[in-house]
């Protein structure tokens, strides 16, 4: 499967995204990416131990605290902080681990793939969505 085929598969099939490291600060890239995904009908779940409400959504301290199934674990953490996030993604039976631009951890990626998860490293989910499907914005109320 080509990289674009993988991106299309993920973006069309998996709609529940737990976004680890999502910031409540609107000037941070993660906040804008989260808002874009939410505006495009993805079910966004903020994961940030310091927040209680991000983009108008209940925020969870970690993946294990989320009380419902998660398709994609999107990571906005430094590369060295990825392994424990991937371990939790495996525990909750996520389908995909997506490390945003500038984030890669080959060892954690290998562990995720070994557990049957799809893995993307060093790519922006918003930018790939725009590139493959065009900019689509459907307003939400925060």
Secondary structure by P-SEA (a helix, b strand, c coil): ccaaaaaaaaaaccccccccccccccccaaaaaaaaaaaaccccccccccccccccbbbbccccccccccccccccccccccaaaaaaaaaacccbbbbccccccaaaaaaaaaabbbbbccccaaaaaaacccbbbbbbcc
